[in-house]
Amino acid sequence: MANDGAPRRTRRNVLKASGVLAASGLLAGCTGGSGSESTETEASATESATATETETGTESETTESGSSYSVSIEPMGEVEFAQPPETWVANNGSWADMGVALGVEPPKGVWMTSRYHTQYYDEIPDVSVDKSDMVSLYSDGVSKEVFYELDGDVHVMDPNFLLNRYKGWKQADVDEIEEKIAPFFGNSIFSRGYAWHEDYKYYTLYEAFEKLAQVFQRTDRYEAFASLHDEFQSGLSDVVPSSESERPQVAILWASGDEPESFLPYVISEGTSFKQWRDLNVRDALAETDVKDFHSSRGEIDYETLLEVDPDVLLFRGQEAKTAEEFQNTVVSFMENHDTASALTAVQNGDVYRGGPLYQGPITNLVLTERAAKQLYDVEGELFDRERVASIVNGDI
C-alpha cells in the first residue's frame, strides 16, 4: 500500500480536530456487496470535540485548537489522531486482545467472532469480554456497508489483507472508508505466509502491541505488560529442556469437526500465531519433511502421510471452541479407534492436544504458552501472575 510519508489525515480527523463531528448514516437502499458503492448521508447535528481523557500515568488532551498526535505503522506510515479512539474495529483476536490488555472497550467488530476465543479470559480474575453484540466483518465476503454501520474511530487492520484476500475490494474502497469513516491502522502479524506482505515490515506481537498502545495513549499499560512478559520469558528457561533431543517433535495441523480425516499442515514460522511454540523451543516435525505449509500449498494431508511423519505430539488447531475434556471425548477418542490414526505414536502415548488459535495477543499468549508448557513438559502450577495481569488491565499499575 503506497505511502507518501505524510501523516494520513482523514475527513473524520479533520472534523474532530476542528471541534465539529457530523453524525453520519446509511441510506436505506445502500447495497451490501463487496466492492459495491456505499451512499452516506450526513445529519446536521454537531457536537463539541473538546475532551480530556486521563489514564494512569498518561494524560491526553484534545481541544478546539486541534491538538493531535500521530503513530507510525507499516504499511500505512504516519496515521494522525485528533484524540484517542473511543470505538474501534479489529481485524482479529490478536488486536482485540491487545485492546483488552490496554483496558479499552472491546472492538465493535472483528473478522470472525467465532475465532476470537474470549474463554481464555476465564483464567484472569476481573477480566472478561462479552462478544454477544460483536459483529463479524466476514460473512461470505466483506461488505463496505458493515464498516459504515459500525462507524468506528479507527480500523485496526492491514488494508492489504482486504485488498489481497477477498475479491471485490480495490484501493478506492479503502480510500473511501478512510475518508468517510476512519483510518486503517494495522499489520497482518499473525502469519508470515502471504506473498503480498513480503515488501514491508512484519511486527512481533509486542512491537504491534506498543503501536496500538500509542494509538490509545496507554503506553503505561504496554510497558507494564512488556515487563511482565520479560519475566515470564525468563521463567520459561526453567521449563524448557536445554538439550534439543529432550524436546518433542510436534506437528501443528488444522483439524475440523469431531472426526477429522484430513488436515491442513502448518510449518512453524515467525508469525505471532506460533509464538508459544517458538518460545518453548519445540522441534517442528513437518519442517523436516517434504510436506508443504498450508499457506504456500493450500494442500491437505491424510493419516497415511501423517503416519510417515509420526511426530511425538499432535497439535490440532480449529478445536478451541471445545474444552480439553470435550476434545478428548471427540477427536482423540475417534483417533484411538481409527485403523490408521491409532498407530500414531502421539495417539498411543496420549499426546494429542488442542493446538491453540490462529490469533493471540499479550493476555492470551500468556495463557496459551502456559497451557502448551503443561502439555509438552508436564509443568505444574502457574507460570505467570494472574492478579498482576488483572491489575494492569484495570489500570492499577
N, C-alpha and C positions, 0 to 999 in steps of 0.2 A: 504494500500500500504506500503510495507516494506521500512524502512529507517535505515541505519546503523549508523546514527549520523554524518557522514562526509558530507561536502558540496558537492552538486551534480554538478560536473564539466563536462559539455557536450563537445562533439567534437568541436562544434562551439565556445564555450567559450575558449577552449584551443587555437584554431586558432586565435581568436581575441586577446587573451592575448599575443600571440607571435608576433602580428603585421601583420599577414597574414590571409586573409579570402578567401578561394577558392569559386568562384561562382559555384552554382550547379543548375541542371535542371533535368527534367524527360525525359527518352527516349520516343520516340513517341508511342511505343507499350505498355506502362505501363497500367496494369489493374486497375480498379477503385472500385472494390467491397470491402466492409468492411472486414478487416482481410486479404485481398489479399496481396501478396508480391509486394512491390514497388521497382523499379530499379532507382538508382540515378547515374548520371554521373557527373564528375567534370571537369570544364574548367580549363585551366592553368592560366587564368587571376588572378592577385592578386592585392590587394590594401593596402595602408598603413592604419593601425588601430589607428595611433596617432590622438587623438581628444581631444578637451577640450570643455565642454559644461557648460555654466554658466547660472544659474537660479537666480531669485530674492532671495537673502539671502542664496543661496546654490551654491557651486562650486564642480563639479565632473570632475576628470581628468582620462584619460586612456592613457597610454604611451606604448612604445615598451618594457618597462621594466616589464609590466604585472600587473599594478595596477588594483585591483579588489575589490569587496565587496560582501557580502552575506546577504540574507534576509531569515528568517525562517518562515515557514508556514506549518501547518499540512494539508495533510498527507505527504508532500514531505520532510519536515525537512529543513536543510540549502540548499539554492539554490544560487549558485555563479554567479555573473555577472561581465564581464570584463568592461562594460560601460553601461549607461542607454539605454534600448532598444529604437530603433527608429521606428520599426514596430512591430505590435503585433496582436494576435488573442485572442478574448474573448469568454468565454462560453455564456454570455448572457448580457442583458441590464443593469444589476446591475453593473458588472465590466466595461462595456463600459461607463456608466455614471460616474463612478469614474475617468476614464481616461479623460473625458471631463472636470470634475471639476479640474483636475490637469493641464489642458491646453495642453495636448499632442494630437498628431494626433489621430483621431478615429481608432479603430481596423479595420484591413483589412477584418475580418470575425467575425461573431457571429453565435450562434447555429441556430437561425431562425431570419432573418432580420425583418420578419413581427411582431415579438414580441418585437422588440426594437423600442419603440414609441418615436421617436425624436420630435414629435409635442409639447412635454412638454417644449422644449427649446424656443418655441414661447413666453413663459412668461418672458424670460430673455433677456434684450437688449444686442446686440452684441455677442450673443452666439447661434450657430446653428450647426447642423450636417447634411451633405449630405450623405445619405446612398445608393445613387443610384448605386455605384460601390461596395458596401459592399457585401460580399459573405455569403450565408447561408451554414454552415457546414453540417447541416442535410438536406438530401433530400432522403427520403425513405431509410434511413440508413446513415452511416457515412463512407466515404472513406478516407483512408490514403493519397490518391493522392491529395486531396484538401489541406492537410497540406503542402505537398511539393510545390504545386502551390503557396500558399500564402507566404511561406518562411518567416514566422515571426521570430522576435528575441526572443520572449517569447510567450508561450501559456498560457493565464490566465484562467485556468480551472482546475477543480479537475479531475485527470485521472481516479479516481474510478467511476466517472459519466459515462465515456466512457466504462469502463470495466463491469459495472453492469446494465446499462440501455439499451445497444444495443448489439445484438448478433454479433459475428464475431471479436470483439476486445479482445486481450489477452495481458498479461503483456509484452510479447515480442514485440508487436506492439507499446506499449507506450515507451518501451526502445529504439526502433528503431527511433521513432520521436525525442526523446530527444538526441540521439547520433548523428543523421544525420542532424537535423534541429535546434532545440532549446528546452530549458527545459519547463516543465509544472510548473505552479505556480498558485495555486488556491484552493478553498474550496467551496463546494456546500452549500452556505449560505442561499439560498432563501427558503428552506424548511427543516423542521426537521422530515420529514416523511419517510426517507429512512433507512431501517434496516442495510444496509451496511455502514452507516455513524455513527453507534452507538459507535464504539470503538475508535473514535478520535474526537478532538475538533471541534465544530461549532464556527464560529465567528459572532459577531454582525456586523451590517453594518459598523460602524465606526472603529471597530477592523480590519476588512478586508480592509477598505479604507486606514488605516495607513500603512498596509503591502504593498499595491500597491504603495503608495507614496514613500516608502523606495526603492522599485524596480526602480521607475522612478527618484529617487533622487529629489523629490519635496515635501519634508515634510513641507516646509513653507506654501504651499497651503493647505495641510491637516490640519495643526494647525489652519489656519485662518477659514476653514470650520467648524472645531470642535468647535471653539469659537462661530461662528455664530449659529451653531446647538444648543449649550447650551442656548444661548439667546432665540432662537425660542422655545425650550422646556419649558423654564421658562415662556414665554408668554402664553403657552397653559393652564397654571393653571388658567388664567382668562377666558378661553373659556369653559373648561370642568366643568359641574356642580359638586359640591362637594358631593352631595347626589347621591348614586348609583341608587336610584329609579327614578331620573330625567334623567338618561342616557338611550338611546334607546336600545332595544333588536334588534340586527341585524343578518341577515343570509347572509353569503357570498357563492355565488354559481357561477359555470361556466355555462354560457348560450350561446349557439352558434346560429348564424343566426338572422333573424328578427322576427321569430315567434317560439320561443322555447317552447317545450312541456315537456322536461325533463332536469334535471340539475345535475351537479356534485357538491356535498356538500363539503365545506371546513370548518373545525373547526379551529378557530384562534389559532396559536401556536407561538413559538419563532422565526420562520423563518423570514427573512427580508421582505418577500412579505406581511407580516401582520403588519409591523411596524407602519403605520399610525393609524391602528385601536387599537393597544395596547396603543399608545401614547394618543389617545383620550378616552381611558378607556371605550370603549363600552361594552355592555353585549352581549355575544355570545349566540344567541337563540338555535343554533344547539348543543352546548356543553351541554345543559341541557336536551337533548332528547336521544333517542336510535339511532338516525341517526349517521352512522359511517362516519368518514372523508374519503374523496375520496382516499387519499394516502394509507390508510390501507385497504380499502374495494374494491376500484376500481368500486364502485357501483354508481347508479343514483337514484334520487328521482323524483316523478311527482308532479303535482299540488295538488293531493289529500293529499299526505304526507305533502306538504308544508302548506296546509290549516290547518292541525292538529297542526303544529308548530306555524303558524300565527305570524311571527315576526313583530315588529314595522316598520322595514326598510329592504328592499331587496337591496342587492348589487351584481350586476352581473359582473363577470369577462368575458373575451372573447369579450368585446364590446368596447375596447379602440380605435379601428380604427374609430369609429363613434364620431361625435361631440355630445354635450349634446342635441342639437335640433334633430339631426338625431336619436339618441337613443329614445327620447320621441316620435318621429313620427313613429317609427317602433315597437320596443319591447314593450314600455309602452302602445302605442295605441292598439297593439294586445291583451295585457293582460286586458286592460279595456273593451274589447269586448268579452273576453273569458268567457264561462259559469262559470268555476270554479275559474280562476285567478281573475276575477272581484270581488269575495267575500273576497279576502285577504285584511287585514287591511292596509297594505302598499300601495296596489293599490288604495284603496278607499281614502286614505289620501294624495296621491301624493308623496309617499316616496319610489320610485323605482329609483335607480341610477346606473350608471356605477361604478363598484367596484374596479377599479384600476387594474394594470397589475400584472403578476407574479414576475416581476423583477423591482427593483428600487435601485438607487444609491443616493448619497448625494443631488444632484440637484433635481432629480425627486421626492425624498421623501419630500422635502420642498413643491413642487408644489402640490403633491398628498395629503399631510396632510392638507394643507390649503383648498384644494377643499373638502376634507372629512369633515372638520370642518364646512364649509358653508352648506354642505348637511345635517349634523346632528344637528347643533346647531345654525343655522341661523346667522352665523357670517358675518359681513360686512367689507369691506376693506381688505387691505393686511396684512398678518401676518408675512411676512419677507421682507427684503430689497433686491429687485431685482438688484438694482445698485451695492450693495455690492457683491452679487454673481458674477455679471459680472466682477467686478474689480478683485476678487480673481482669477477667471478663466484666466483672461488676464494678471495676474502677478502683478497687482497694489495692493500690499498687505500692 
